[in-house]
Amino acid sequence: MDESSRPLDTLNASRNKTVLVELKNGLSYVGKLRAFDIHINVVLENAEEYHNGEVKRKLGTVFIRGDTITILSPA
């Protein structure tokens, strides 16, 4: 079985790398993926909040609830 054959394996391969997280409310966050759980709740470090492609805030460490996420992708 290859390393990224299951969704959580793919997510684990992105740990400590920069990821893009898009939410149901239209906001996006870019930051370093530090942790996640089976519900895809995630912790990002050095996170920046984007709205309509523009940086709105630099937030540092954030926790994002998994049921609000629509896309989680390597940046």
Legacy VTK file of the C-alpha trace (Angstrom):
# vtk DataFile Version 3.0
C-alpha trace
ASCII
DATASET POLYDATA
POINTS 75 float
0.000 0.000 0.000
1.415 3.384 -0.904
1.916 6.052 1.752
-1.033 8.220 0.718
-3.640 5.557 -0.015
-5.978 6.650 2.783
-7.163 10.203 3.537
-5.587 10.378 7.008
-2.294 9.079 5.552
-2.310 11.939 3.057
-3.073 14.399 5.834
-0.283 12.941 7.968
2.165 13.423 5.081
1.262 17.145 5.176
2.098 17.519 8.876
4.631 20.322 9.468
4.060 21.615 5.931
2.113 24.647 4.738
-1.511 23.898 3.900
-4.538 25.805 2.622
-7.811 25.327 4.514
-11.044 26.645 2.991
-14.171 26.912 5.133
-17.898 26.781 4.439
-18.192 30.491 5.323
-15.842 31.514 2.470
-12.796 32.269 4.598
-9.458 30.589 3.897
-6.477 29.971 6.131
-2.880 29.245 5.195
-0.489 27.933 7.818
1.733 25.092 8.923
-0.276 21.964 9.805
0.724 20.984 13.328
-1.960 18.499 14.363
-5.257 16.897 13.367
-7.628 14.222 14.626
-10.053 11.709 13.126
-12.706 14.458 12.834
-10.259 16.534 10.755
-10.131 19.190 13.456
-6.815 20.888 12.663
-4.253 23.081 14.369
-2.314 25.518 12.183
0.722 27.568 13.214
1.659 30.932 11.696
-1.838 31.063 10.228
-3.080 33.870 8.014
-6.756 34.473 7.292
-7.754 35.274 3.710
-11.004 36.659 2.332
-11.458 37.101 -1.421
-7.776 36.285 -1.917
-6.499 39.066 0.366
-4.804 38.631 3.733
-7.181 39.924 6.399
-5.389 38.903 9.596
-2.236 37.190 10.807
-3.405 34.928 13.606
-0.530 32.735 14.785
-1.799 29.406 16.154
-5.420 28.509 15.360
-7.740 25.544 15.895
-10.233 24.900 13.105
-13.192 22.608 13.665
-13.302 19.845 11.058
-16.996 20.119 10.203
-16.429 23.697 8.937
-13.740 22.659 6.413
-14.584 22.185 2.734
-11.023 21.890 1.347
-7.687 21.075 2.957
-4.827 21.114 0.482
-1.040 21.386 0.465
-0.244 25.027 -0.370
LINES 1 76
75 0 1 2 3 4 5 6 7 8 9 10 11 12 13 14 15 16 17 18 19 20 21 22 23 24 25 26 27 28 29 30 31 32 33 34 35 36 37 38 39 40 41 42 43 44 45 46 47 48 49 50 51 52 53 54 55 56 57 58 59 60 61 62 63 64 65 66 67 68 69 70 71 72 73 74
